[in-house]
């Protein structure tokens, strides 16, 4: 642990003598000790005081240690707290039961105080390493953000210059051919188109600025997914056949900004739709949308996959797909959608990745903290 504060340990046991022994031993090692005598009391204390580690007895009346551990692991706010089980079961099955419930370690009764202290110190060191790793990721995120801003600025300047060149060119045509109404009308129409593109870029810049101060609230994941599909079909008028496969409970929620979440997911769905060849029938443009909770790396995350079977990623842009204004389309003023989407999700400590499928098409994976 860092030197500026004492580690906070919660000891949970229905036997006061065990708590006294552990409390005395750990307090001598400059640790703050919280105590609870049953599972429900443990949950109430954890709500108010987030301990660095919990020593949790398995055999307790009413709510045993396994059930208490499951409650803690089901709550995103407490699931990262390491739990060491205290168990009277010396059997392999008993130990596996505790580890399967989410414990990081176990000690057996009768309690060996020196062994317990060693195991506690090991877990506290691991927690400190975890915190340092999170801090390092934040610093890297700041560096990455600065690099992204530089790249976006360069891309904006390049694109706006191109669009201004278009406007100036058509103005010259109008000046030289003002006596030809058809030519003037066509030039004004193309100028109007270029100006609208420029307005679109400026709006996207506003999106980047607003993403720095996103307000989060609790939302149903099921509702967010279905709202995104509705937006794709109604706002963007894309008659996509989206097959939703969710491994989540209908009651599952997430702390997110609904507008931002849906805009990013819709962008990935649009990319999946546009990946199919132009003449492909609507019924054949299938998009698979999957959702699950991933615990593969670090804290639990919501993992959403958008899978298409279109043309895949053009090798010419595969390495630069997330750079501003990189696009396979030929029009001027496009290509910021993926850049902004990933920039936004990274600000929320999530990620977007694109990978080619084994057969055809792309799998876009979006992760979002719970």
C-alpha positions as CSV (number, residue, x, y, z in Angstrom):
1,X,0.0,0.0,0.0
2,X,1.0,3.6,-0.5
3,X,2.7,5.2,2.6
4,X,0.1,8.1,3.0
5,X,-2.7,6.0,4.4
6,X,-3.3,2.8,6.3
7,X,-4.8,-0.2,4.5
8,X,-8.4,-0.8,5.6
9,X,-9.3,-4.4,6.3
10,X,-12.8,-5.7,7.0
11,X,-12.9,-8.9,9.1
12,X,-16.2,-10.8,9.0
13,X,-16.7,-13.8,11.4
14,X,-19.6,-14.8,13.7
15,X,-17.0,-15.9,16.3
16,X,-15.9,-12.8,18.4
17,X,-12.6,-14.6,19.5
18,X,-11.5,-15.0,15.8
19,X,-12.2,-11.3,15.1
20,X,-10.2,-10.3,18.3
21,X,-7.2,-12.4,17.3
22,X,-7.1,-11.1,13.7
23,X,-7.9,-7.5,14.8
24,X,-5.0,-7.4,17.3
25,X,-2.5,-9.0,14.9
26,X,-3.4,-6.7,11.9
27,X,-3.6,-3.5,14.0
28,X,0.0,-4.1,15.2
29,X,1.0,-4.1,11.5
30,X,-0.4,-0.5,11.1
31,X,-3.7,-1.5,9.5
32,X,-7.2,-0.1,10.1
33,X,-9.6,-2.9,11.0
34,X,-13.4,-2.9,10.5
35,X,-15.4,-5.8,12.0
36,X,-18.7,-7.5,11.1
37,X,-20.3,-10.5,12.7
38,X,-22.5,-11.7,9.8
39,X,-23.0,-11.3,6.1
40,X,-25.7,-8.7,6.1
41,X,-23.6,-6.5,8.5
42,X,-20.7,-6.9,6.1
43,X,-22.7,-5.6,3.2
44,X,-23.9,-2.6,5.1
45,X,-20.3,-1.7,6.2
46,X,-19.0,-2.1,2.7
47,X,-21.7,0.3,1.4
48,X,-20.3,3.1,3.7
49,X,-16.6,2.2,3.9
50,X,-14.9,0.6,0.9
51,X,-12.2,-1.6,2.5
52,X,-9.0,-2.6,0.7
53,X,-9.5,-6.2,1.5
54,X,-12.1,-8.5,3.3
55,X,-11.4,-11.5,5.4
56,X,-14.6,-13.4,5.2
57,X,-15.7,-16.5,7.2
58,X,-17.6,-19.0,5.1
59,X,-19.7,-20.7,7.8
60,X,-22.1,-18.1,9.2
61,X,-25.8,-18.2,10.1
62,X,-28.5,-16.6,7.8
63,X,-26.2,-15.4,5.0
64,X,-23.0,-17.4,4.7
65,X,-19.7,-16.3,3.3
66,X,-20.4,-17.7,-0.2
67,X,-23.7,-15.8,-0.6
68,X,-22.1,-12.6,0.9
69,X,-19.2,-12.9,-1.6
70,X,-21.6,-13.3,-4.5
71,X,-23.5,-10.1,-3.5
72,X,-20.2,-8.2,-3.4
73,X,-19.1,-9.5,-6.8
74,X,-22.4,-8.7,-8.4
75,X,-22.1,-5.0,-7.5
76,X,-19.7,-3.1,-9.9
77,X,-18.8,-0.8,-7.0
78,X,-17.5,-3.6,-4.8
79,X,-16.6,-6.5,-7.2
80,X,-12.9,-5.5,-7.3
81,X,-12.4,-5.7,-3.5
82,X,-10.2,-8.8,-2.9
83,X,-11.8,-11.4,-0.5
84,X,-9.9,-14.0,1.5
85,X,-12.1,-16.8,2.8
86,X,-11.7,-18.2,6.2
87,X,-12.8,-21.8,6.1
88,X,-13.0,-24.9,8.3
89,X,-13.1,-27.0,5.2
90,X,-9.7,-28.4,4.4
91,X,-10.9,-30.4,1.4
92,X,-10.1,-29.5,-2.2
93,X,-13.8,-29.2,-2.9
94,X,-14.4,-26.7,-0.1
95,X,-11.5,-24.5,-1.3
96,X,-12.6,-24.6,-4.9
97,X,-16.1,-23.6,-3.8
98,X,-14.7,-20.4,-2.3
99,X,-12.5,-19.6,-5.3
100,X,-15.4,-20.2,-7.7
101,X,-17.5,-17.7,-5.7
102,X,-14.8,-15.0,-6.4
103,X,-12.4,-15.2,-3.6
104,X,-8.7,-14.5,-4.3
105,X,-7.3,-16.8,-1.5
106,X,-8.3,-18.8,1.5
107,X,-7.0,-19.6,5.0
108,X,-8.1,-22.6,7.1
109,X,-9.1,-22.8,10.7
110,X,-7.6,-23.0,13.2
111,X,-6.2,-19.6,12.0
112,X,-2.4,-19.3,11.7
113,X,-1.9,-15.6,12.4
114,X,1.5,-15.3,10.7
115,X,0.2,-17.1,7.6
116,X,-2.8,-14.9,7.5
117,X,-0.7,-11.7,7.7
118,X,1.5,-12.9,4.9
119,X,-1.5,-13.6,2.7
120,X,-3.1,-10.2,3.5
121,X,0.2,-8.4,2.7
122,X,0.4,-10.3,-0.7
123,X,-3.1,-9.2,-1.7
124,X,-2.5,-5.6,-0.6
125,X,0.6,-5.5,-2.7
126,X,-1.4,-6.9,-5.7
127,X,-4.0,-4.2,-5.1
128,X,-1.4,-1.5,-5.0
129,X,0.1,-2.8,-8.3
130,X,-3.5,-2.8,-9.7
131,X,-4.0,0.9,-8.7
132,X,-0.6,1.9,-10.1
133,X,-1.5,0.2,-13.4
134,X,-4.9,2.1,-13.5
135,X,-3.0,5.4,-12.9
136,X,-0.5,4.5,-15.6
137,X,-3.4,3.8,-18.0
138,X,-4.9,7.2,-17.2
139,X,-1.6,8.9,-17.9
140,X,-1.2,7.0,-21.2
141,X,-4.8,8.0,-22.0
142,X,-3.9,11.7,-21.6
143,X,-0.9,11.3,-23.9
144,X,-3.1,9.4,-26.4
145,X,-5.7,12.1,-26.2
146,X,-3.2,14.8,-26.9
147,X,-1.9,12.8,-29.9
148,X,-5.5,12.3,-31.1
149,X,-6.3,16.1,-30.9
150,X,-3.2,16.8,-33.0
151,X,-4.2,14.3,-35.6
152,X,-7.8,15.6,-35.7
153,X,-6.6,19.2,-36.0
154,X,-4.4,18.3,-38.9
155,X,-7.2,16.3,-40.6
156,X,-9.7,19.2,-40.1
157,X,-7.3,21.7,-41.6
158,X,-6.8,19.5,-44.6
159,X,-10.4,18.8,-45.2
160,X,-11.6,22.4,-44.6
161,X,-9.0,23.6,-47.1
162,X,-10.2,21.1,-49.7
163,X,-13.8,22.2,-49.1
164,X,-13.0,25.9,-49.2
165,X,-11.1,25.2,-52.5
166,X,-14.3,23.7,-53.9
167,X,-16.3,26.8,-52.8
168,X,-13.8,29.3,-54.3
169,X,-13.6,27.3,-57.5
170,X,-17.4,27.4,-58.0
171,X,-17.4,31.1,-57.1
172,X,-14.9,31.8,-59.9
173,X,-17.2,29.9,-62.3
174,X,-20.2,32.0,-61.3
175,X,-18.2,35.2,-61.8
176,X,-17.1,34.2,-65.2
177,X,-20.3,32.6,-66.3
178,X,-23.0,34.7,-64.6
179,X,-24.9,34.9,-68.0
180,X,-25.5,31.1,-67.9
181,X,-28.3,30.5,-65.4
182,X,-27.9,26.7,-65.6
183,X,-24.2,26.8,-64.8
184,X,-24.8,29.3,-62.0
185,X,-27.6,27.1,-60.5
186,X,-25.4,24.0,-60.6
187,X,-22.4,25.8,-59.1
188,X,-24.6,27.2,-56.3
189,X,-25.9,23.8,-55.6
190,X,-22.4,22.2,-55.4
191,X,-21.2,25.1,-53.2
192,X,-24.2,24.6,-50.9
193,X,-23.3,20.9,-50.7
194,X,-19.6,21.7,-49.8
195,X,-20.7,24.3,-47.2
196,X,-23.0,21.8,-45.5
197,X,-20.1,19.4,-45.3
198,X,-18.1,22.1,-43.6
199,X,-21.0,22.7,-41.1
200,X,-21.0,19.0,-40.5
201,X,-17.3,19.0,-39.6
202,X,-17.8,21.9,-37.2
203,X,-20.7,20.0,-35.5
204,X,-18.5,17.0,-35.1
205,X,-15.9,19.2,-33.4
206,X,-18.6,20.3,-31.0
207,X,-19.3,16.6,-30.3
208,X,-15.6,16.1,-29.3
209,X,-15.7,19.1,-27.0
210,X,-18.9,18.0,-25.3
211,X,-17.6,14.5,-24.9
212,X,-15.1,15.8,-22.4
213,X,-17.9,16.5,-19.9
214,X,-20.3,13.7,-20.3
215,X,-22.9,13.2,-17.6
216,X,-23.7,9.6,-16.7
217,X,-26.8,8.0,-15.2
218,X,-28.2,4.5,-14.8
219,X,-29.9,3.0,-17.8
220,X,-31.2,-0.4,-18.8
221,X,-28.8,-2.1,-21.2
222,X,-31.6,-3.8,-23.0
223,X,-33.4,-0.5,-23.6
224,X,-30.1,1.1,-24.9
225,X,-29.5,-1.7,-27.4
226,X,-33.1,-1.6,-28.7
227,X,-33.1,2.2,-28.9
228,X,-30.0,2.1,-31.0
229,X,-31.6,-0.4,-33.4
230,X,-34.6,1.9,-33.7
231,X,-32.4,4.9,-34.3
232,X,-30.7,3.1,-37.2
233,X,-34.0,2.2,-38.8
234,X,-35.9,5.5,-38.1
235,X,-33.5,8.4,-38.0
236,X,-31.1,7.0,-40.6
237,X,-33.8,5.2,-42.6
238,X,-31.7,2.1,-42.9
239,X,-33.9,-1.1,-43.2
240,X,-31.3,-3.3,-41.6
241,X,-32.0,-6.8,-40.3
242,X,-30.3,-6.7,-36.9
243,X,-30.3,-10.0,-35.0
244,X,-29.8,-9.2,-31.3
245,X,-28.3,-11.9,-29.1
246,X,-28.0,-10.7,-25.5
247,X,-26.6,-12.9,-22.7
248,X,-27.7,-10.3,-20.1
249,X,-30.7,-10.2,-17.8
250,X,-33.4,-7.9,-18.9
251,X,-32.9,-6.0,-15.6
252,X,-29.2,-5.4,-16.2
253,X,-28.2,-1.7,-16.0
254,X,-25.2,0.4,-16.8
255,X,-23.9,3.8,-15.8
256,X,-23.8,5.7,-19.1
257,X,-24.8,8.7,-21.2
258,X,-27.7,7.3,-23.2
259,X,-27.3,9.7,-26.1
260,X,-23.6,9.1,-26.5
261,X,-23.9,5.3,-26.1
262,X,-26.6,5.1,-28.8
263,X,-24.8,7.4,-31.2
264,X,-21.6,5.3,-31.0
265,X,-23.4,2.0,-31.4
266,X,-25.5,3.4,-34.3
267,X,-22.2,4.4,-36.0
268,X,-20.9,0.9,-35.8
269,X,-24.2,-0.5,-37.1
270,X,-24.1,2.0,-40.1
271,X,-20.5,0.8,-40.8
272,X,-21.7,-2.8,-40.8
273,X,-24.6,-1.9,-43.2
274,X,-22.3,0.0,-45.6
275,X,-19.8,-2.8,-45.6
276,X,-22.0,-4.8,-48.0
277,X,-21.6,-4.3,-51.7
278,X,-23.9,-1.6,-53.2
279,X,-26.2,-4.0,-55.0
280,X,-26.7,-6.3,-52.1
281,X,-30.4,-6.8,-51.2
282,X,-31.6,-5.4,-47.9
283,X,-32.6,-8.9,-46.7
284,X,-29.0,-10.1,-47.3
285,X,-27.4,-7.3,-45.3
286,X,-27.6,-9.2,-42.0
287,X,-26.0,-7.6,-38.9
288,X,-25.5,-9.7,-35.7
289,X,-25.5,-7.7,-32.5
290,X,-24.3,-9.5,-29.3
291,X,-24.0,-8.3,-25.7
292,X,-22.4,-9.9,-22.7
293,X,-20.5,-9.0,-19.5
294,X,-16.8,-9.6,-20.1
295,X,-14.4,-10.3,-17.2
296,X,-11.5,-11.3,-19.4
297,X,-9.2,-8.4,-18.6
298,X,-9.4,-6.4,-15.3
299,X,-12.8,-5.0,-14.1
300,X,-16.0,-6.3,-15.6
301,X,-17.1,-4.5,-18.8
302,X,-20.1,-4.5,-21.0
303,X,-18.9,-6.0,-24.3
304,X,-21.0,-5.4,-27.5
305,X,-20.1,-7.0,-30.8
306,X,-21.4,-5.8,-34.2
307,X,-20.8,-8.5,-36.8
308,X,-21.4,-8.2,-40.5
309,X,-20.5,-10.4,-43.5
310,X,-19.7,-7.6,-46.0
311,X,-16.6,-6.8,-47.9
312,X,-14.3,-6.5,-44.9
313,X,-11.5,-4.0,-44.3
314,X,-9.7,-2.5,-47.3
315,X,-6.0,-3.5,-46.7
316,X,-5.0,0.0,-47.8
317,X,-6.6,1.6,-44.8
318,X,-6.5,-1.3,-42.3
319,X,-3.6,0.3,-40.3
320,X,-5.1,3.8,-40.2
321,X,-8.8,3.1,-39.9
322,X,-9.2,5.2,-36.7
323,X,-7.2,8.2,-37.9
324,X,-9.3,11.3,-38.7
325,X,-10.7,11.4,-42.2
326,X,-9.4,8.0,-43.2
327,X,-12.2,6.5,-45.3
328,X,-12.8,4.2,-48.3
329,X,-15.4,6.7,-49.6
330,X,-14.3,9.1,-52.3
331,X,-16.2,12.2,-51.2
332,X,-14.5,15.1,-49.5
333,X,-15.4,15.8,-45.9
334,X,-16.1,12.3,-44.5
335,X,-14.4,9.9,-42.2
336,X,-14.6,11.3,-38.7
337,X,-17.2,9.0,-37.3
338,X,-15.0,6.2,-36.1
339,X,-12.4,8.7,-34.8
340,X,-14.9,10.5,-32.7
341,X,-16.6,7.2,-31.5
342,X,-13.3,5.8,-30.3
343,X,-12.2,9.1,-28.8
344,X,-15.5,9.3,-26.9
345,X,-15.5,5.7,-25.6
346,X,-11.9,6.0,-24.5
347,X,-12.8,9.0,-22.4
348,X,-15.2,6.7,-20.7
349,X,-12.4,4.1,-20.2
350,X,-13.9,1.8,-22.8
351,X,-12.6,0.8,-26.3
352,X,-13.6,0.1,-29.9
353,X,-11.7,-2.4,-32.0
354,X,-12.3,-3.8,-35.5
355,X,-11.2,-7.3,-36.6
356,X,-11.8,-9.2,-39.8
357,X,-13.9,-12.3,-39.5
358,X,-12.5,-15.7,-40.6
359,X,-15.0,-16.1,-43.4
360,X,-16.1,-12.6,-44.5
361,X,-16.9,-9.2,-43.0
362,X,-15.9,-7.4,-39.8
363,X,-16.5,-7.8,-36.1
364,X,-16.6,-4.4,-34.3
365,X,-16.2,-4.8,-30.5
366,X,-17.2,-2.0,-28.2
367,X,-16.5,-2.2,-24.4
368,X,-18.0,0.1,-21.9
369,X,-17.4,0.2,-18.1
370,X,-20.4,-0.9,-16.0
